[in-house]
Amino acid sequence: MAAPAFASGPYPLLVLLLSAVALVLGVWGLHAWSGGKADRAALVERLAGGEGGDGRGSQAPFAALDRRVRRYAWGRRLAGRLAATGTTLTPGQFTAAVAGLVAAAWLVAALVLAPFFGPIAALIAAWTGYSYLEWRRKVRNERFIAQLPDLARVLANATQAGLALRTAVALAADELDAPAGEELKQVADAMALGHSVEDALGELQQRLPSRELIVLVSTLVLSSRAGGSVVESLRNLTVTLEERKETRREVRTQMSQITVTAYAVPVMGLGSLLLIDRIMPGAVSAMTGSTVGRICVLISLGLYVVGFALIRRMSRIDV
């Protein structure tokens, strides 16, 4: 029986060649598709303000939750607060952490004390998460204020050397450590993109509000508008900022005892509840089992909150 004509002709070689070309094109297409998908995810993360600039943002923990949180106005405000603190947490990660903290606080308070204290502990945990952001922002703000004399000194030296203000700001961003270096880098990038000196420094003032920075920004803006001896102004401002830095340190030292007292008073109240429950097991559950007992507990907690707020207000001195 004779073999088919195409079995010994050029057709097998042509089929193998076409199959190899199709396989190569398929592998290349799959690689291009996967690379494009990764680039798109990285672009979405960058536009959302995340940390996905290196192409790994889509693999960050809670990336899907982060995208959902950023869709809302409170999520965008949360992203701004996190950016002001200098932390690497994304809004999704922070939301997940606070939710876990709230659930854990509710469960622990309900098991250790009484079910009545579960929602109260959850509210305290949520407030703790918000207070953590405020604390980190204030710490970063204080560190930036402490660097303002060095910043003014670097700007004065650069201006005296004949450099323009834009170049002086970029030089200061390279010379100073964080957070001043990071913030000035954003100012230099904004001016490089065409923003005016006033707008770029105004954004810095919104991110890190302080009286010292207001004076420095006003000095730089006025000098860029009307000219004048900016070097002499920065020299005098450096001396003033150094004096204010020492004054703030002395005030903080004097008020440290009051600050500790503000936090010690609520801790003493919580310790008293735990002590009562240890001495008389089930006393806290029995106390919160009646309407009168719940009202008394809420009144006492309200008094602790008022006392904490008053003590914190007494220790707050604007310098």
Residue pairs with C-beta under 8 A, 6 or more apart in sequence:
6 12
38 55
38 58
39 55
41 52
41 55
41 57
41 58
42 52
42 53
42 54
42 55
42 56
42 57
42 58
44 52
44 57
44 58
44 67
45 51
45 52
45 53
45 57
45 58
45 60
45 63
46 52
46 53
46 57
48 66
48 67
48 70
49 70
49 79
49 83
50 57
50 60
50 63
50 66
50 90
51 57
51 60
51 88
51 90
52 58
52 60
57 63
60 66
60 90
60 93
61 93
62 90
62 92
62 93
62 95
62 96
63 90
63 92
64 92
65 92
65 95
65 96
66 90
66 91
66 92
66 93
67 92
68 75
68 92
69 75
69 78
69 91
69 92
69 95
70 76
70 79
70 91
70 92
75 91
75 95
78 91
78 94
78 95
79 90
79 91
81 133
81 137
82 89
82 90
82 91
82 94
82 133
83 207
84 137
84 140
84 207
84 208
85 133
85 136
85 137
85 140
86 136
86 140
86 178
86 179
86 182
87 136
89 97
94 129
94 133
97 129
98 125
98 126
98 129
101 125
101 128
101 129
102 122
102 125
102 126
102 129
103 122
104 125
105 121
105 122
105 124
105 125
106 118
106 119
106 121
106 122
106 125
107 118
108 121
109 117
109 118
109 120
109 121
109 122
110 117
110 118
110 121
112 274
112 277
113 273
113 274
113 277
113 284
113 285
114 284
114 285
114 287
114 288
115 288
116 288
116 294
116 297
117 284
117 288
120 301
140 179
140 208
141 208
141 209
141 210
143 179
144 179
144 180
144 183
144 208
144 210
144 213
145 210
145 212
145 213
145 245
145 248
146 245
147 176
147 177
147 179
147 180
148 180
148 212
148 213
148 216
148 241
148 245
149 238
149 241
149 242
149 245
150 176
150 180
151 172
151 176
151 180
151 184
151 216
152 216
152 234
152 237
152 238
152 241
153 234
153 238
154 168
154 171
154 172
154 175
154 176
155 165
155 168
155 169
155 172
155 220
155 234
156 230
156 231
156 234
156 235
156 238
158 167
158 168
158 171
158 172
159 165
159 168
159 230
159 231
159 234
160 231
163 171
165 197
165 220
165 223
165 224
165 230
166 188
166 191
166 192
166 197
169 184
169 187
169 188
169 191
170 184
170 188
172 180
172 181
172 184
173 181
173 184
173 185
173 187
173 188
174 181
175 181
176 184
179 208
183 204
183 207
183 208
184 204
186 203
186 204
187 200
187 201
187 203
187 204
190 199
190 200
190 203
191 197
191 200
197 220
197 221
197 224
198 221
198 224
201 217
201 220
201 221
202 217
204 213
204 217
205 213
205 214
205 217
212 241
212 244
215 237
215 240
216 237
216 241
219 230
219 233
219 234
219 237
220 230
222 228
223 230
223 233
244 319
247 319
248 319
251 317
251 319
255 315
255 317
258 311
258 314
258 315
259 312
259 315
261 311
262 308
262 311
262 312
262 315
263 308
265 304
265 307
265 308
265 311
266 304
266 308
269 300
269 304
273 284
276 283
276 284
277 283
277 284
286 293
287 293
287 296
287 297
288 294
288 297
